[in-house]
Amino acid sequence: MLELRNIRKVFHGDCVANDDVTLTVHQGTIHAIVGENGAGKSTAMKIVYGFYNPDQGEIFFDGKSVTIRNPHDAIALGIGMVHQHFMLVENMTVAENIILGAETGTATNLDLDKANKDIKKLSDELRLDIDPEAVIEDLSVGLQQRVELLKALYRNAEFLILDEPTAVLSPQEVEEFFGILRRMKGQGKTIVIITHKLEEVLAISDEVTVMRDGKTVGEVKTAEIDAKGLARMIVGRDVLLRVEKDEASPGAPVLSVSGLSVDGRHGLAVDSVSFEVRSGEIVGIAGIEGNGQTELIEALAGLMTPKEGRVEFEGKDISSFGARQLKELGIAHIPEDRHKRGLLLHADLNENAILGVHYRPPVATAAGLMSAAATGKRAAEIIEKFDVRPANAELPAKSLSGGNQQKLIIGREFELDPRLLLVSQPTRGVDIGAIEFIHRKLIELRDRGSAVLLVSAELEEVTALADRLLVIREGKIVGEVDPKTATFEEIGLLMTGGD
């Protein structure tokens, strides 16, 4: 169905994203593309979708040599793409988003009724359970993912590219999503899935292409490889697929939360929550996304104002403190949405590396200016310590892969040497080697005596890292479990309303 031959793509003069990439995707299969952050996976598929034009090489689609200059050309061929960061207009309906650019009716009179019927029929065929008249901002992340799928299918896509499709889904939503993909495959569609999650590759794909440093390093049938072998192909060495840590030695409470309530878009998002995090421990919060985790962390980070309740840091009331005041106390924050809360995408890595300390010496000088030397030194240290690729501090943050953007944010916050770290989805969109590295850094921070509050949609991650695990549902803490002994089924029951 698709063949890439000797594809090369260079950005910013010397940043080689794709270097002689060759791969083959067979019709009616689910084909996974895996590799480290910055390996060139998304770039190769964005070339197929017409987002980028290759500097050299050939694309064959359905047996014919094709030139894909833009997404319009790709769509005309029957190629669709669902991006890692959704491209939906939040205050418009499902139907309005899906027909955007492919409107029915006339310029002055959209035939939304026909669109609603067509979309409902398409949704029912794949059992997507999507209401065409629902407003996007009222939908869960998992349902928004399905809208993106419908958007491609509405344009008659027979070949679908999915970039990190499960990065924002709960374990239950992942299972439902894989059921949808299998039904699509059963209808004869061909699917390419870019992912870092090895267990998902093994569960859903027929074939796997591994990329490293912009090159294709291997193609294998999924049935002929295991997670360990796949990890070795990706990173070029053996990778520890489990978290190794000693028992925690918790000290005094660092963070104490009492009766905290926070307003959300539709009433209370956090409802009278109380807990504490002590020095030298990681407290995890597990829950299906959209149950108040975002608002809880953002309130504790000074980005939202609590409705009521009390927050103490080392015995001091910080309930009304803003983000800068909290940073001054030694509280760092790694946000779940790196684009919205973590980075200035158009600014370079030098500028992004100093966010939060840009007004302090040595970055800020006595004259009120910023020191280019101090800024460059800080950025270079973060890039080296946290293996941010490409290692060019002059590049804009938007030019980095999602995983390398994440490593830049994590490096910046760790450099603050925080007493308390608030961290949401630390390894979302991050490759297997970097996950191992980030997990090790979180354990090191704990072992130095810092307190860590961790939110993760990955049950394996949160149970492996946490010393104590709280479960949140509909804004309330509904239980505390021992992550060493609790099963995923038990945690899942608490997350979804069971006892």
C-alpha positions in Angstrom: 0.0 0.0 0.0 2.9 2.4 0.9 6.5 2.3 0.1 9.1 4.9 1.0 12.4 4.7 -0.8 15.6 6.6 0.4 13.6 9.5 1.9 15.8 12.3 3.2 14.7 15.5 5.1 16.9 18.2 6.6 15.7 21.1 8.7 17.4 24.4 9.6 20.4 23.6 7.4 22.0 20.8 9.3 19.3 19.0 11.3 18.9 15.6 9.5 15.4 14.3 10.5 15.2 11.5 7.9 18.4 9.9 6.4 17.7 7.4 3.7 14.5 6.1 5.2 13.0 3.0 3.4 9.9 1.2 4.6 7.0 -0.9 3.3 3.4 -1.0 4.6 1.2 -3.8 3.3 -2.5 -3.3 2.5 -5.0 -4.3 5.2 -2.4 -4.5 8.1 -1.7 -2.5 11.2 1.9 -1.4 10.9 3.8 0.1 13.9 6.6 2.6 13.7 8.8 2.8 16.8 12.0 4.5 17.8 13.5 7.0 20.2 12.3 10.6 20.4 13.8 12.5 17.5 14.3 9.2 15.5 12.3 10.7 12.6 9.1 8.7 12.8 6.6 11.6 12.8 8.7 13.4 10.1 8.5 10.4 7.8 4.8 10.1 8.2 4.2 13.9 7.8 6.0 13.6 4.5 3.5 10.9 3.5 0.7 13.2 4.6 2.2 16.2 2.7 3.0 18.3 5.7 6.6 18.3 4.6 8.2 17.7 1.2 11.2 15.3 1.1 14.6 16.7 0.0 15.1 13.4 -1.9 13.6 10.0 -2.3 10.4 8.5 -3.7 7.0 7.6 -2.4 4.9 4.8 -3.9 1.3 4.6 -2.9 -1.0 1.7 -4.0 1.7 0.6 -6.5 2.2 4.0 -8.2 4.9 6.6 -7.8 3.3 9.7 -6.3 4.2 13.3 -5.5 2.4 14.5 -2.3 2.9 18.3 -2.1 0.4 19.0 0.6 -2.3 17.4 2.8 -4.9 18.1 0.1 -2.9 15.7 -2.3 -2.7 13.1 0.5 -6.5 13.3 1.2 -7.2 12.9 -2.5 -5.2 9.7 -2.5 -7.2 8.4 0.5 -4.6 9.1 3.2 -5.7 10.5 6.6 -3.7 11.4 9.6 -4.5 11.9 13.3 -1.9 14.0 15.0 -0.5 13.6 18.5 -1.9 17.0 19.5 -5.5 17.1 18.4 -6.6 19.7 15.8 -10.1 20.4 16.9 -12.0 23.7 17.4 -13.3 23.3 21.0 -16.3 25.6 20.8 -17.7 23.9 17.6 -19.8 20.8 17.4 -18.4 17.4 16.3 -20.1 17.7 12.9 -18.8 21.3 12.3 -15.2 20.1 13.1 -15.5 17.0 10.8 -16.8 18.9 7.8 -14.4 21.8 8.2 -12.7 22.1 4.8 -15.1 19.6 3.3 -18.4 21.3 3.8 -21.7 20.0 2.5 -24.2 22.3 0.8 -23.4 25.8 -0.5 -21.1 28.6 0.7 -24.2 30.4 2.1 -26.2 27.4 3.3 -24.4 24.5 5.0 -26.3 21.3 4.9 -25.6 20.3 8.5 -28.5 17.9 8.6 -27.0 15.7 5.9 -23.6 16.0 7.6 -25.0 14.9 10.9 -26.7 11.9 9.3 -23.6 10.8 7.4 -21.4 11.2 10.5 -23.9 9.3 12.7 -24.0 6.4 10.1 -20.1 6.3 10.0 -20.0 6.4 13.8 -22.5 3.5 14.1 -20.6 1.4 11.6 -17.5 1.4 13.8 -19.4 1.6 17.1 -17.7 4.9 18.0 -20.7 6.2 20.0 -20.2 9.8 18.9 -23.0 12.4 18.9 -22.5 14.7 15.9 -24.2 17.6 17.7 -22.1 17.4 20.8 -19.7 20.4 21.4 -16.0 19.3 21.4 -15.1 21.0 24.8 -17.8 18.8 26.5 -16.2 15.6 25.3 -13.6 13.5 27.1 -10.1 13.2 25.6 -11.0 9.6 24.4 -14.1 10.8 22.6 -12.1 13.7 21.0 -9.7 11.0 19.7 -12.6 9.3 18.0 -13.7 12.6 16.4 -10.3 12.9 14.9 -10.7 9.4 13.4 -14.1 10.2 12.1 -12.7 13.4 10.5 -10.3 11.2 8.4 -12.8 8.5 7.6 -15.4 11.2 6.5 -12.9 12.1 3.8 -12.9 8.5 2.6 -9.4 7.6 4.0 -8.3 4.1 3.3 -4.8 4.6 4.7 -4.7 6.0 8.2 -1.6 7.4 10.1 -2.1 7.7 13.9 0.6 9.6 15.8 0.8 8.5 19.4 -2.9 7.7 19.4 -3.1 6.3 22.9 -0.9 8.9 24.7 -4.0 10.6 26.4 -6.2 7.6 26.8 -7.0 5.6 30.0 -6.3 1.8 30.0 -10.1 1.2 29.4 -10.2 3.7 26.5 -7.1 2.0 25.0 -8.9 -1.3 24.9 -12.0 0.2 23.3 -9.8 2.1 20.8 -7.9 -1.1 19.8 -11.3 -2.7 19.2 -12.1 0.1 16.8 -8.8 -0.3 14.9 -9.4 -4.0 14.6 -12.8 -3.3 13.1 -11.3 -0.9 10.6 -8.7 -3.4 9.6 -11.5 -5.9 9.1 -13.1 -3.4 6.7 -9.8 -3.5 4.6 -8.3 -0.3 5.8 -4.5 0.0 6.3 -3.3 1.7 9.5 0.2 3.0 10.5 0.5 3.6 14.3 3.5 5.7 15.7 3.9 4.8 19.4 6.4 4.4 22.2 4.4 1.8 24.1 5.9 -1.6 23.4 3.1 -3.6 25.0 0.6 -1.9 22.6 2.9 -2.6 19.6 2.9 -6.3 20.5 -0.9 -6.3 21.1 -2.2 -4.5 18.0 0.3 -4.5 15.1 1.1 -7.1 12.4 4.5 -5.6 11.5 7.0 -3.2 13.1 9.5 -0.8 11.6 12.2 0.5 14.0 13.9 3.8 13.4 17.0 5.3 15.0 18.8 8.6 14.3 16.7 9.3 11.2 17.4 5.9 9.7 15.4 2.6 9.3 17.3 0.0 11.3 14.9 -2.9 10.9 11.5 -4.3 10.0 10.1 -7.4 11.7 6.9 -9.3 12.0 5.4 -8.6 15.4 4.8 -12.3 16.1 8.5 -12.9 15.8 9.8 -10.5 18.5 9.2 -9.7 22.2 9.3 -6.4 24.3 12.9 -7.0 25.3 14.1 -7.6 21.8 12.1 -4.6 20.5 13.6 -2.3 23.2 17.1 -3.4 22.2 16.4 -2.6 18.5 15.1 0.8 19.4 17.8 2.0 21.8 20.7 -0.1 20.6 21.3 -1.6 24.1 19.4 -3.6 26.8 16.8 -1.5 28.5 15.4 -2.0 32.0 11.7 -2.4 31.5 10.9 -2.1 35.2 11.5 0.5 37.9 14.2 -0.4 40.4 14.0 1.4 43.7 14.8 0.9 47.4 12.1 1.3 50.1 11.2 4.9 50.7 12.2 6.6 54.0 9.6 9.3 54.4 10.2 12.2 56.7 8.0 15.1 57.8 5.0 16.3 55.7 6.1 18.7 52.9 2.6 19.2 51.4 -0.6 19.1 53.4 -3.9 19.5 51.6 -7.2 19.9 53.7 -10.7 20.1 52.3 -9.5 21.5 48.9 -12.2 22.2 46.4 -11.6 23.7 42.9 -14.2 24.9 40.4 -14.0 23.4 36.9 -15.9 24.0 33.6 -19.0 22.2 34.8 -19.1 22.7 38.6 -16.7 21.3 41.1 -13.7 19.6 39.5 -12.0 18.9 42.9 -14.4 18.1 45.8 -13.1 18.5 49.4 -9.8 16.6 48.9 -7.4 16.0 51.8 -4.0 14.2 51.8 -0.3 14.8 52.5 3.0 14.2 50.8 6.1 13.7 53.0 9.7 14.3 52.2 11.4 11.3 50.6 8.3 9.7 49.1 6.3 9.6 45.9 2.6 9.8 46.2 0.8 8.8 43.1 -2.7 9.7 41.9 -4.5 7.3 39.6 -7.8 8.0 37.8 -9.4 8.2 34.4 -8.5 11.5 32.9 -11.0 14.3 33.4 -11.8 13.3 37.1 -10.1 16.4 38.6 -6.4 15.6 38.4 -5.6 18.5 36.1 -7.4 21.0 38.3 -5.9 19.6 41.5 -2.3 19.9 40.2 -2.9 23.3 38.7 -4.4 24.6 41.9 -1.4 23.3 43.9 0.9 24.9 41.3 -0.7 28.4 41.6 -2.4 28.3 38.2 -5.9 28.1 39.5 -7.5 29.6 42.6 -9.1 27.1 45.0 -12.7 27.6 45.9 -12.1 26.5 49.5 -9.8 24.5 51.6 -6.2 24.9 52.9 -2.8 24.0 51.3 0.3 24.0 53.5 3.9 23.7 52.4 6.3 22.8 55.2 3.7 24.1 57.7 3.1 27.4 55.9 -0.3 28.3 54.5 0.2 28.8 50.7 -3.5 28.5 49.7 -3.5 32.0 48.0 0.1 31.9 46.6 0.7 32.4 42.8 3.0 30.4 40.6 6.0 32.6 41.1 5.7 32.6 44.9 5.5 28.8 44.9 8.5 28.5 42.7 10.4 30.7 45.1 9.6 28.3 47.9 11.0 25.4 46.0 8.0 23.9 44.3 8.5 22.8 40.7 5.7 21.8 38.3 5.9 19.6 35.2 2.5 20.2 33.5 0.5 17.6 31.6 0.1 19.8 28.6 3.6 20.8 27.5 2.3 23.1 24.7 -0.2 25.0 26.8 1.7 25.2 30.1 5.2 24.1 29.6 6.8 25.9 26.6 7.0 29.0 24.5 6.9 27.1 21.2 8.2 29.8 19.0 11.0 30.7 21.4 14.4 28.9 21.2 15.7 26.4 23.7 17.8 29.0 25.4 14.8 31.0 26.3 12.7 28.0 27.3 15.4 26.8 29.6 15.3 29.9 31.8 11.5 30.1 32.2 10.8 30.5 36.0 14.3 31.8 36.8 14.5 34.5 34.1 14.2 37.3 36.7 16.9 35.9 39.1 20.7 36.1 39.0 22.8 34.8 37.3 20.3 34.9 34.4 19.1 38.4 35.3 21.8 41.0 35.7 21.9 44.0 38.1 21.1 46.2 35.2 17.8 44.4 34.6 19.0 42.6 31.5 19.4 38.9 30.8 22.9 37.5 30.6 23.4 35.6 27.3 26.3 33.7 28.8 24.3 32.5 31.8 21.3 31.7 29.7 23.4 29.7 27.2 25.2 27.8 30.1 21.9 26.8 31.7 20.4 25.6 28.4 23.6 23.7 27.5 23.6 21.9 30.9 19.9 20.8 30.6 20.4 19.7 27.0 23.4 17.6 27.9 22.1 16.1 31.2 18.7 15.2 29.8 19.8 14.2 26.3 17.6 16.7 24.5 17.9 16.1 20.7 18.9 17.8 18.5 21.4 19.4 20.9 21.1 22.9 19.4 19.9 25.6 21.8 19.2 28.0 18.9 16.3 25.8 17.6 12.7 26.9 18.4 11.0 24.5 20.9 8.3 23.7 18.3 10.9 22.0 16.1 11.6 19.3 18.7 9.7 16.0 18.9 7.2 15.8 21.7 9.4 13.6 23.7 12.4 15.9 23.5 10.1 18.9 24.4 9.2 16.8 27.5 12.8 16.2 28.4 13.6 19.9 28.1 10.7 20.7 30.6 11.7 18.0 33.0 15.4 19.1 32.9 14.4 22.7 33.5 12.3 21.8 36.6 14.8 19.4 38.0 17.5 22.0 37.8 15.6 24.0 40.4 16.4 21.2 42.9 12.8 21.4 44.2 11.6 20.5 47.7 8.3 19.5 46.2 7.7 18.3 42.6 4.2 18.4 41.1 4.4 16.2 38.0 1.6 15.2 35.5 2.1 12.6 32.8 5.9 12.7 33.0 6.5 10.2 30.2 3.7 11.0 27.8 5.0 10.7 24.2 8.4 9.7 25.5 10.5 6.8 24.1 11.4 3.7 26.1 15.0 4.8 26.8 14.0 8.2 28.0 11.2 6.7 30.1 13.9 4.6 31.9 16.0 7.8 32.4 13.0 9.9 33.7 11.9 7.2 36.1 15.5 7.0 37.5 15.6 10.8 37.9 12.3 10.8 39.8 13.6 8.1 42.2 16.8 10.0 42.7 14.9 13.1 43.6 12.8 11.2 46.1 16.0 9.6 47.6 17.5 13.1 48.0 14.6 13.9 50.4 12.2 15.8 48.0 8.5 15.1 48.0 6.9 14.1 44.7 3.2 14.2 43.8 2.7 12.2 40.6 -0.3 12.0 38.3 -0.2 9.5 35.5 -2.7 7.8 33.3 -0.3 4.9 32.9 -1.2 2.4 35.7 2.0 0.5 35.2 4.0 3.7 35.7 2.1 5.1 38.7 2.1 1.8 40.5 5.8 1.2 39.8 6.9 4.7 41.0 4.5 5.5 43.8 5.2 4.6 47.4 1.5 5.4 48.2 -1.3 5.5 45.7 -4.4 7.6 45.9 -7.4 6.9 43.5 -9.4 9.9 42.3 -13.0 9.7 40.8 -15.3 12.7 40.1 -13.0 15.0 42.0 -12.9 13.0 45.2 -10.2 10.7 46.6 -12.1 7.4 46.8 -9.3 5.2 48.2 -5.7 4.7 49.0 -4.0 1.5 48.0 -0.5 -0.1 48.4 1.0 0.0 44.9 3.1 -3.0 45.7 0.1 -5.3 46.4 -2.9 -3.8 44.6 -3.9 -5.3 41.3 -4.8 -3.3 38.2 -8.3 -4.7 38.4 -8.7 -3.5 42.0 -7.4 0.0 41.1 -9.6 0.0 37.9 -12.7 -0.8 40.0 -12.0 2.2 42.3 -11.4 4.4 39.2 -14.7 3.5 37.7 -17.0 3.4 40.7 -16.7 -0.1 42.2 -15.8 -0.9 45.8 
